[in-house]
Amino acid sequence: MAPGAADRLADLSDKDLLQLHVEGDEEAFGELFRRHKDRMWAVALRTTRDPELAADCVQDGFIAAFRRAESFRGEAAVTTWLHRIIVNACLDRLRRRKPTSELPEFELADRHDHYASTEVRLDIHEALATLPEGQRAALVLVDMHAVPVAEAAQILGVAEGTIKSRCARGRAALAERLGLTPGRRPPGDRD
C-alpha cells in the first residue's frame, strides 16, 4: 500500500471503499480484503472443513468480488455480499470435488487436550461434518458466526424461513448425533 493510503482509507466505510474500487482506486479493495479476510477465512474453513480448500475458496471469492464489484447494488452490507460470494465459492468447490479416497479429518484442537470444552468442540465438529451442505452452511453462519437469519438468507440466496428450518433440522440432527436429550448434558460436560 502506498504511503498515506492506509490513513486515507482506514476511516472509510466498506461501501465507500467498494465504490472507490469501482471508480479505479488501486488501494481500496486491498483495504476491504485486509478488514474481512480473517472472517471470510473462518466461514470458508467451517464450510469446507479443509484448510487448503478454504484458502482456495477465499482466494476464488475475493477475486470474484474484485471483478464483480460493480454488481454490488448496496441493498445489503458489503460483508453480507462478501459472505455470499465466499460461501458460494465453497459450495462450488465442494460440488466439484470428487475424492478418490477417505479424506483426512481436520482437527480443531489437539486430541490429547483433556479439557472438556475441547472434547465437546471436537464432538460438535464431527457431528457438523455429517450434516447436509445447506444445514451446515446455515448453522455455521447463524450459530457459529452470529449472522442474523435475514442476513444468512441473503448470503445463501434462500428465504428466511428456509434458514430457520435448516437451522432447526440441523440442530436436531446435531443433538441426536451428540446423544443429547432434554435434561442430558453433552459428553465431557462437567459441573
Secondary structure as a PSIPRED ss2 file (coil, helix, strand):
# PSIPRED VFORMAT (PSIPRED V4.0)

   1 M C   1.000  0.000  0.000
   2 A C   1.000  0.000  0.000
   3 P C   1.000  0.000  0.000
   4 G C   1.000  0.000  0.000
   5 A H   0.000  1.000  0.000
   6 A H   0.000  1.000  0.000
   7 D H   0.000  1.000  0.000
   8 R H   0.000  1.000  0.000
   9 L H   0.000  1.000  0.000
  10 A H   0.000  1.000  0.000
  11 D C   1.000  0.000  0.000
  12 L C   1.000  0.000  0.000
  13 S C   1.000  0.000  0.000
  14 D H   0.000  1.000  0.000
  15 K H   0.000  1.000  0.000
  16 D H   0.000  1.000  0.000
  17 L H   0.000  1.000  0.000
  18 L H   0.000  1.000  0.000
  19 Q H   0.000  1.000  0.000
  20 L H   0.000  1.000  0.000
  21 H H   0.000  1.000  0.000
  22 V H   0.000  1.000  0.000
  23 E C   1.000  0.000  0.000
  24 G C   1.000  0.000  0.000
  25 D C   1.000  0.000  0.000
  26 E C   1.000  0.000  0.000
  27 E C   1.000  0.000  0.000
  28 A H   0.000  1.000  0.000
  29 F H   0.000  1.000  0.000
  30 G H   0.000  1.000  0.000
  31 E H   0.000  1.000  0.000
  32 L H   0.000  1.000  0.000
  33 F H   0.000  1.000  0.000
  34 R H   0.000  1.000  0.000
  35 R H   0.000  1.000  0.000
  36 H H   0.000  1.000  0.000
  37 K H   0.000  1.000  0.000
  38 D H   0.000  1.000  0.000
  39 R H   0.000  1.000  0.000
  40 M H   0.000  1.000  0.000
  41 W H   0.000  1.000  0.000
  42 A H   0.000  1.000  0.000
  43 V H   0.000  1.000  0.000
  44 A H   0.000  1.000  0.000
  45 L H   0.000  1.000  0.000
  46 R H   0.000  1.000  0.000
  47 T H   0.000  1.000  0.000
  48 T H   0.000  1.000  0.000
  49 R C   1.000  0.000  0.000
  50 D C   1.000  0.000  0.000
  51 P H   0.000  1.000  0.000
  52 E H   0.000  1.000  0.000
  53 L H   0.000  1.000  0.000
  54 A H   0.000  1.000  0.000
  55 A H   0.000  1.000  0.000
  56 D H   0.000  1.000  0.000
  57 C H   0.000  1.000  0.000
  58 V H   0.000  1.000  0.000
  59 Q H   0.000  1.000  0.000
  60 D H   0.000  1.000  0.000
  61 G H   0.000  1.000  0.000
  62 F H   0.000  1.000  0.000
  63 I H   0.000  1.000  0.000
  64 A H   0.000  1.000  0.000
  65 A H   0.000  1.000  0.000
  66 F H   0.000  1.000  0.000
  67 R H   0.000  1.000  0.000
  68 R C   1.000  0.000  0.000
  69 A H   0.000  1.000  0.000
  70 E H   0.000  1.000  0.000
  71 S H   0.000  1.000  0.000
  72 F C   1.000  0.000  0.000
  73 R C   1.000  0.000  0.000
  74 G C   1.000  0.000  0.000
  75 E C   1.000  0.000  0.000
  76 A C   1.000  0.000  0.000
  77 A C   1.000  0.000  0.000
  78 V H   0.000  1.000  0.000
  79 T H   0.000  1.000  0.000
  80 T H   0.000  1.000  0.000
  81 W H   0.000  1.000  0.000
  82 L H   0.000  1.000  0.000
  83 H H   0.000  1.000  0.000
  84 R H   0.000  1.000  0.000
  85 I H   0.000  1.000  0.000
  86 I H   0.000  1.000  0.000
  87 V H   0.000  1.000  0.000
  88 N H   0.000  1.000  0.000
  89 A H   0.000  1.000  0.000
  90 C H   0.000  1.000  0.000
  91 L H   0.000  1.000  0.000
  92 D H   0.000  1.000  0.000
  93 R H   0.000  1.000  0.000
  94 L H   0.000  1.000  0.000
  95 R H   0.000  1.000  0.000
  96 R H   0.000  1.000  0.000
  97 R C   1.000  0.000  0.000
  98 K C   1.000  0.000  0.000
  99 P C   1.000  0.000  0.000
 100 T C   1.000  0.000  0.000
 101 S C   1.000  0.000  0.000
 102 E C   1.000  0.000  0.000
 103 L C   1.000  0.000  0.000
 104 P C   1.000  0.000  0.000
 105 E C   1.000  0.000  0.000
 106 F C   1.000  0.000  0.000
 107 E C   1.000  0.000  0.000
 108 L C   1.000  0.000  0.000
 109 A C   1.000  0.000  0.000
 110 D C   1.000  0.000  0.000
 111 R C   1.000  0.000  0.000
 112 H C   1.000  0.000  0.000
 113 D C   1.000  0.000  0.000
 114 H C   1.000  0.000  0.000
 115 Y C   1.000  0.000  0.000
 116 A H   0.000  1.000  0.000
 117 S H   0.000  1.000  0.000
 118 T H   0.000  1.000  0.000
 119 E H   0.000  1.000  0.000
 120 V H   0.000  1.000  0.000
 121 R H   0.000  1.000  0.000
 122 L H   0.000  1.000  0.000
 123 D H   0.000  1.000  0.000
 124 I H   0.000  1.000  0.000
 125 H H   0.000  1.000  0.000
 126 E H   0.000  1.000  0.000
 127 A H   0.000  1.000  0.000
 128 L H   0.000  1.000  0.000
 129 A H   0.000  1.000  0.000
 130 T C   1.000  0.000  0.000
 131 L C   1.000  0.000  0.000
 132 P C   1.000  0.000  0.000
 133 E H   0.000  1.000  0.000
 134 G H   0.000  1.000  0.000
 135 Q H   0.000  1.000  0.000
 136 R H   0.000  1.000  0.000
 137 A H   0.000  1.000  0.000
 138 A H   0.000  1.000  0.000
 139 L H   0.000  1.000  0.000
 140 V H   0.000  1.000  0.000
 141 L H   0.000  1.000  0.000
 142 V H   0.000  1.000  0.000
 143 D H   0.000  1.000  0.000
 144 M H   0.000  1.000  0.000
 145 H C   1.000  0.000  0.000
 146 A C   1.000  0.000  0.000
 147 V C   1.000  0.000  0.000
 148 P C   1.000  0.000  0.000
 149 V H   0.000  1.000  0.000
 150 A H   0.000  1.000  0.000
 151 E H   0.000  1.000  0.000
 152 A H   0.000  1.000  0.000
 153 A H   0.000  1.000  0.000
 154 Q H   0.000  1.000  0.000
 155 I H   0.000  1.000  0.000
 156 L H   0.000  1.000  0.000
 157 G C   1.000  0.000  0.000
 158 V C   1.000  0.000  0.000
 159 A C   1.000  0.000  0.000
 160 E H   0.000  1.000  0.000
 161 G H   0.000  1.000  0.000
 162 T H   0.000  1.000  0.000
 163 I H   0.000  1.000  0.000
 164 K H   0.000  1.000  0.000
 165 S H   0.000  1.000  0.000
 166 R H   0.000  1.000  0.000
 167 C H   0.000  1.000  0.000
 168 A H   0.000  1.000  0.000
 169 R H   0.000  1.000  0.000
 170 G H   0.000  1.000  0.000
 171 R H   0.000  1.000  0.000
 172 A H   0.000  1.000  0.000
 173 A H   0.000  1.000  0.000
 174 L H   0.000  1.000  0.000
 175 A H   0.000  1.000  0.000
 176 E H   0.000  1.000  0.000
 177 R H   0.000  1.000  0.000
 178 L C   1.000  0.000  0.000
 179 G C   1.000  0.000  0.000
 180 L C   1.000  0.000  0.000
 181 T C   1.000  0.000  0.000
 182 P C   1.000  0.000  0.000
 183 G C   1.000  0.000  0.000
 184 R C   1.000  0.000  0.000
 185 R C   1.000  0.000  0.000
 186 P C   1.000  0.000  0.000
 187 P C   1.000  0.000  0.000
 188 G C   1.000  0.000  0.000
 189 D C   1.000  0.000  0.000
 190 R C   1.000  0.000  0.000
 191 D C   1.000  0.000  0.000
